[in-house]
Amino acid sequence: MKGTTHLLIGFYIGLLFVGSMPLFASILFMASMLLGSLAPDLDHQGSKLGKRLKPLSSLLSLAGHRTILHAIWVPAILYMMYVWHWHSFMLIAFIIGYVSHIVADGFTKKGINFIHPFQHLRLQGFVETGGILEWLLFWGIFLLACVKVIGLMPLW
């Protein structure tokens, strides 16, 4: 999926969490969520973050796109850090955004391997990156987010 779709999915999921948070906490939560929703594509030099963090992206791209960064290992390690030491709502937001990216890419034709590099546990869908289904998904989530922002939808 495209970076804008990942951002929008992360934004909408973030909206489901920030309703009862103070404003500053909501801003930090959403920023972390959005960063997490783009982070798995750091292994692609043409991605939104890859263009801004070229040295890191160049290094990570050596492993290939949709390999280790699109597996469950990164969010699992981050969650262990949260449980054992760093109890931060921003870290949880980042993890949620990260997982939303992986799950969304699982619906694409290329798919993802959840347990790379060990064994193939591939999640593969029917959405073509940049295709009509992604476009429809984008605008559907955009409308849901608009409704949520203006307060017409219950908090769910």
Secondary structure, 3 states (H helix, E strand, C coil): CCHHHHHHHHHHHHHHHHCCCCHHHHHHHHHHHHHHHHHHHHHCCCCHHHHHCHHHHHHHHCCCCCCHHHCCHHHHHHHHHHHHCCCCHHHHHHHHHHHHHHHHHHCECCCEECCCCCCCCEECCCECCCCHHHHHHHHHHHHHHHHHHCCCCCCC
